[in-house]
Amino acid sequence: SSFLKYFKVLRTGFELAYLKLHRDMLFLPYRLVS
């Protein structure tokens, strides 16, 4: 159904946002040092 399709897209976007946030938090100390 369209609900499962919407949920899958929403979950994928959430995972991508979480990975981006986690990556930014890992690289933040290097930006502050340099």
Secondary structure, 3 states (H helix, E strand, C coil): CHHHHHHHHHHHHHHHHHHHHHHHHHHHHHHHHC
